[in-house]
Each structure stands twice: as C-alpha cells, then as structure tokens.
Amino acid sequence: MQAKQFVVAVEPEKLTRLNDVVKRYSDAEDEWLKQMRKTVRLSSLRGPDASAARQQIRLHRAELRERGELRGTRDLVIAYELRAVLRARKMDENWNPIPPRDVGAVGRPFGASTDRYPRTDEDEPALKARMPVRLPAELGEQVVRGCYWTSAPAVQALKAWQRRWGDGPVVILREAQRQHAEGLGMALATILAGMAPRATREALEERATLQDQVITSGDLIREAVDRAIR
C-alpha cells in the first residue's frame, strides 16, 4: 500500500500512553484473527481451500481496517483519529494541489512559532520524543494540502509583517553574537541593530495572532495522539 511518511515530535509520556493504547488494539485484532480462523475452520482445510480461506480473512481484515474497526498498529490508530481531527476542523475536503514552487518544501512553514508548544519544568521543550507515522497516501496528502491552504492567508500576512518590521534589533544582535563567537566582527551588526525598526506592541500582538493560525502536519498528528489516549 502506498504511504506517506511523517516524523512528529511528541511528549515522551504521551508516546508511552499511545503505545499502551496500540497494544490493546493489537491484542483485540489478534483475538479477532483467532476467532476468524476458527469460524472458517482453517485448521481443517488444505491446499486451495486453505488458500482461499486465508484470502477471505485478509480481505475482511483489510475492509475492517479501512473502516477503522480494527486498529492493530500505531499507523492505523493515528490514521483513524486523524480523520476525526480533520472532520472537527472542517479540513476533510479535496484540497487543490500545492503550488509547484512550494512542493517539497521542508521544515516548518514560514511564520510557524514554537512558543505555543509545551515546555518542561526546567523550561526545556517537552516534545522530546520522535514518532514515525506512515499514513495512507491519500490521507497524508490531504493533511499536507490542508495545512498549506488553511495556513496560507496567515503565512502571507506574516511575510508582509516581516517586510514591514524585519528581524528587529534583538534578533540582529543575537545573530551578530553567534557570528562573533565564530570569529567574525559584530560592529556592523551592532550599527544595523540600532537602525532596525522596532515593532510596536500592537504589531507584536498581531504577529502572535497570525502565528497561531499557522497549522502544521505535526499539530494535527499530535492532536490525533491526544484523541487516542484520552
């Protein structure tokens, strides 16, 4: 089956709880398989009859997995909950393709902020675990396109904000300090920092509001994890 691969940052404790949920679904699927083999009397069949019975079981299991009634793997659990997330957000539609100039872009979308994500008591990022997920190609593409088009207005507004306000003196000085540590001078950067426009309080609040409107595939998959473990 075609699949689209994602690697998502999650909280370790939530990943552990998700694994427990997946284990329960896996045990339930194993029990279903055992009962199906009894129902078709597989142990008493031989040759073509046994092959036909196994095929019947495989097809039935694939159908139940497609409907979300069997969820014996992490990928199946996430896919099931992710479809519910898309419905709840009204993102379960046939999105237009992403423009060629943006196809294959890696990393977080322009303007996406990490400030909204949880941190530990030591003020470190809480999303320390990495969770690989393989989604059906159609679902994975729907997630990618949905994030792109849903976030597009905010991304464009953030680009306009960046053109208006730039990085600001704090960011310029931070970058200058990094370069200075690498043996580069920072006199010019200090001058530029002094000349940089300083965003007003209202402008900073506007940027924060726009950043909250940028949705990533990781956001949606983490929301699916939360649904699965609650």
Salt bridges, closest charged atoms under 4 A:
GLU11 OE2 - LYS14 NZ 3.47
GLU13 OE2 - ARG17 NH1 3.33
ASP27 OD2 - LYS23 NZ 2.83
GLU29 OE2 - ARG61 NH1 3.77
GLU29 OE2 - ARG65 NH2 2.64
GLU31 OE1 - LYS34 NZ 3.78
GLU63 OE2 - ARG67 NH1 2.65
GLU69 OE2 - ARG67 NE 2.81
GLU81 OE1 - ARG227 NE 3.21
ASP102 OD2 - ARG101 NE 3.77
ASP123 OD1 - ARG119 NE 2.88
GLU124 OE1 - LYS128 NZ 3.12
GLU141 OE1 - LYS4 NZ 3.58
GLU141 OE2 - ARG145 NE 3.09
GLU175 OE2 - ARG178 NH2 2.36
GLU182 OE2 - ARG178 NH1 2.67
GLU205 OE2 - ARG201 NE 3.24
ASP219 OD2 - ARG116 NH2 2.89
ASP219 OD1 - ARG222 NH2 3.14
GLU223 OE1 - ARG89 NH2 3.00
ASP226 OD1 - LYS14 NZ 2.87
